[in-house]
């Protein structure tokens, strides 16, 4: 194992992670050709403070892969400024459009929650207004009954459900 995380090591990690994704995608599509493969990467800016170095920091590399039908980015902490939600979504959409794949954004429905639950609706509306094609939340029922539960888990879940209903009726 290398002792330093060099550019060569990062490229190797990214290539190996993408190879696993592509291999799994081929196997799935051989069984179910109509399956849409969603590739969800960490919602980071790839800079000093917000990089993951987990293999998928190169969003373009993932989105241009034949394995990717829908390009997606993960949840964001409610402690982040709302401008970050917009910038990550803009980047998600830009990359999805550039590579002619679908777009998806996730809403955090566990562990943390915004002080005002109406912000969940605002975030869903923001994503929909910006043109995101698919919205998802993690985790089911706000994590109710698990160690991942949001403080008001069932209220979080209900609010997300109502928000989805509003954006789907547009």
C-alpha positions in Angstrom: 0.0 0.0 0.0 1.4 3.4 -0.9 2.3 5.6 2.0 1.4 8.8 0.2 -1.8 9.8 -1.6 -0.1 10.9 -4.9 -1.9 11.8 -8.1 -0.9 8.4 -9.5 -2.6 6.7 -6.5 -5.7 8.9 -6.9 -6.0 8.0 -10.6 -5.6 4.3 -9.7 -8.3 4.5 -7.1 -10.7 6.4 -9.5 -10.0 3.9 -12.3 -10.6 0.9 -10.0 -13.8 2.3 -8.6 -15.1 3.1 -12.1 -14.1 -0.3 -13.3 -16.2 -1.9 -10.6 -19.2 0.3 -11.5 -18.9 -0.5 -15.2 -18.5 -4.2 -14.6 -21.6 -4.3 -12.3 -23.6 -2.2 -14.8 -22.8 -4.6 -17.7 -23.9 -7.5 -15.6 -27.2 -5.8 -14.6 -28.0 -4.7 -18.1 -27.3 -8.2 -19.5 -30.1 -9.4 -17.2 -32.4 -6.4 -17.4 -31.5 -4.2 -20.4 -34.0 -1.5 -19.6 -32.5 -0.9 -16.2 -31.4 2.7 -15.6 -28.0 2.8 -13.7 -27.9 5.7 -11.3 -24.3 6.8 -10.5 -24.4 8.8 -7.3 -21.2 10.7 -6.4 -20.3 12.8 -3.3 -21.6 16.3 -3.6 -18.2 18.1 -3.2 -16.4 20.9 -5.0 -13.2 18.9 -5.3 -11.2 21.6 -3.4 -9.1 21.5 -0.3 -12.0 21.7 2.2 -14.6 19.7 0.4 -13.0 16.7 -1.5 -13.7 13.1 -0.8 -10.8 11.3 -2.5 -13.0 8.2 -2.5 -12.7 7.4 -6.2 -15.4 9.6 -7.7 -14.2 13.2 -7.4 -13.9 13.3 -11.2 -17.6 13.7 -11.9 -17.1 14.0 -15.7 -15.3 10.6 -15.7 -18.3 9.0 -14.1 -21.0 10.7 -16.1 -19.3 10.0 -19.5 -19.1 6.3 -18.6 -21.4 3.9 -20.6 -22.4 2.6 -17.2 -24.1 5.9 -16.2 -27.7 6.5 -17.3 -28.5 9.0 -14.5 -25.9 11.2 -12.8 -26.7 11.9 -9.2 -25.1 13.8 -6.3 -25.5 12.9 -2.6 -27.2 14.6 0.2 -25.9 17.9 1.7 -25.8 18.8 5.4 -28.3 21.4 6.5 -25.4 23.2 8.2 -24.1 24.3 4.8 -25.2 27.6 3.2 -28.1 27.3 0.8 -25.9 28.7 -1.9 -23.9 25.5 -1.7 -27.1 23.5 -2.5 -27.6 25.7 -5.6 -24.0 25.4 -6.8 -23.8 21.6 -6.4 -27.1 21.3 -8.3 -25.9 23.6 -11.1 -22.8 21.5 -11.4 -24.8 18.3 -11.3 -27.1 19.5 -14.1 -24.3 20.8 -16.2 -22.4 17.5 -16.1 -25.6 15.4 -16.7 -26.5 17.6 -19.7 -22.9 17.6 -21.1 -23.0 13.8 -21.1 -26.7 13.4 -22.2 -27.7 11.5 -19.1 -30.5 12.0 -16.6 -30.0 14.1 -13.4 -30.9 13.4 -9.8 -30.4 15.1 -6.4 -30.8 13.7 -2.9 -32.4 15.3 0.1 -31.2 14.4 3.6 -34.0 12.7 5.5 -32.1 11.3 8.5 -29.7 12.3 11.3 -29.9 16.1 10.8 -32.8 18.2 9.9 -33.2 21.9 9.2 -34.5 24.0 12.1 -37.5 24.9 10.0 -38.9 21.8 8.3 -40.4 24.1 5.6 -36.8 24.3 4.2 -37.2 20.7 3.0 -39.9 22.0 0.7 -37.8 24.9 -0.4 -34.9 22.6 -1.3 -37.2 20.2 -3.3 -38.6 23.2 -5.1 -35.2 24.6 -5.8 -34.0 21.3 -7.3 -37.2 21.0 -9.4 -37.1 24.6 -10.5 -33.5 24.2 -11.6 -34.5 21.2 -13.8 -33.4 18.2 -11.8 -35.3 15.2 -13.3 -35.3 12.9 -10.2 -35.5 13.7 -6.5 -34.7 11.1 -3.8 -34.4 11.1 0.0 -32.4 9.0 2.4 -33.5 7.4 4.5 -36.9 5.8 4.7 -39.2 7.4 7.3 -36.5 9.8 8.4 -34.6 6.9 9.9 -37.4 6.5 12.5 -36.6 3.8 15.1 -32.9 3.6 14.1 -29.7 5.3 15.3 -29.8 7.4 12.1 -33.1 9.0 12.9 -33.7 12.7 12.4 -34.8 14.4 15.7 -38.4 14.7 14.2 -38.0 11.7 11.9 -41.7 11.2 11.0 -42.3 14.9 10.5 -39.2 15.1 8.2 -40.6 12.1 6.2 -44.1 13.6 5.9 -42.6 17.0 4.9 -40.5 15.4 2.2 -43.5 13.5 0.9 -45.6 16.6 0.7 -42.7 18.5 -1.0 -42.4 15.7 -3.6 -46.2 15.8 -4.2 -46.0 19.5 -4.8 -43.1 19.3 -7.4 -44.6 16.3 -9.1 -47.9 18.1 -9.7 -46.2 20.9 -11.8 
